[in-house]
Structures are given as structure tokens and as C-alpha cells.
């Protein structure tokens, strides 16, 4: 038997580890697909079978899948957006992002929550300092938020380009990715980093329209694991699901800013 598992890149390394553990324990195989959560959900909605889905944005479960497609899900961790870069600090992050010699990078926002959350973090800069986000988006060496800028499938920003940044590049990404890969990073102000539920009313004021045409609003970052109603191997999916939830996610740089949510089927 083969268990089909989709994982967002933010939990890809953990999913691989759990897949190995599951295979050793059950003698079953795991077909693990890693990619952007929105792209994964679109594949699922187009008919591809996944027994378990590990998704970067809990709101995608409610907005794009909903009770119609979800058997059960749990929020397994929180996170926050940070700036990965060799020379960025909590004192100079604003100057670095505004520097015309520094290129701002992030994941593709149209199919990856890590990308649209980076854009949301930049939009939220206006609550830190009026008109600051406009200055970020106006930079000539930032590709911005237009769909055409992300059409090239060979775009290096879609790969882990945060691994080998030059001194003139920064990458806005989940803090857990920096911690997991041992990279230098700095935390963004809480009003911008989408990591503190106390700031949820501000986060809700920004949004981004993803590939499916759905407008996704900013929320506190929460990651979710899902068993779809269409899973072909429900019992084995439960085993993988349970193993995954046993992980100490804080040791990977995730946060415990989470809440338990139950969908009524």
C-alpha cells in the first residue's frame, strides 16, 4: 500500500522524517509531494488523491477546502515572518529593506502562503510607520506582487534561494525556515510578522488574491494537518497523522501561538 501525502515546504523536512518513521513501522510506502499549499489544494480539488495534507495556512483549509472536503484537521504550530539576510539586524531591518542595492526576495505568492504572507508583512509596515509599505513596493529591484512577475517556472525564488544569499539580498520567510537551516535572520516587529494573535485585527486588514482567484486575508500564522474526506487509506492516514502530531515543532523554530479548531463535517 502507498500513502499519498502532500506537505507544504515549511514542514517538508519534518514530513520526510515522519514518512521514514511510518515506512519503517508499517512496511508501507509513502509518496510524499512537497510544494506550495495553494498549489497542493488546487491539485487536490482537481481530483488528485492525498491521504494526508500538511498545509502552511490554516485559513486555506477553511476558505478553499471547508467541511465539504475535510474529514478532520489539527493546527500543529504557529510561526512568524522574519527577514533572512547576512547583514540584517533588529536595528537596521528597515534601512536594509529600503536600500536600493538590496534585493528583496520571497516565495511565489500566488501558490505559496510563505510568499503571500511576505507581501502581507510588507503591507503591514504601514501600521509600523505610515506609507512605509509603498516605499518597499516601489523599489526597482523588488519584483512586487503582479502575477506576470512570477510566470517563469525557472524562477529561483521558487526554490530555497534563502540558503545562499549574497550580502545584497534578503529573503522574507518563515522564522522556522531560518532556524531549521541555521541561517542568520532578524525578527520583524509584531505588528508586521503575522505571529501574534493579539494583533489579529491589524493582520485582517491586509489581503492577497491567490492563483484560484480567492482573496486571502491576513491572519495569525497557523499551520494545519488535514485528512481529506476523499482519502483512500483512512486508517493508515490516521497513523501518519498521529506520528506527525507527536513532533516537537518548537525545536524546529515554530511557535506555540496556536489554537485548536474543529471543523464540523
Buried (B, 14 or more C-beta within 10 A) or exposed (E): EEBBBBBBBBBBBBBBEBBEBBBEEBEBEBEBBBBBBBBBBBBBEEEEBBBBBBBBBBBBBBBBBEEEBBBBBBBBBBBBBBBBBEBBEEEEBBEBBBBEEBBBBBBBBBBBBBBBBBBBBBBBBBBBEEEBBEBBBEBEEBBBBEEEBBEEEEBEBBEBBBEEBEEBBBBBBBBBBBBBBEBEBBBBBBBBBBBBBEBEEBBEEBBBBBBBEBEBEBBBBBBBBBBBBBBBBBEBBBBBBEBBEEBEBEEBBBBEBBEEEEBEE
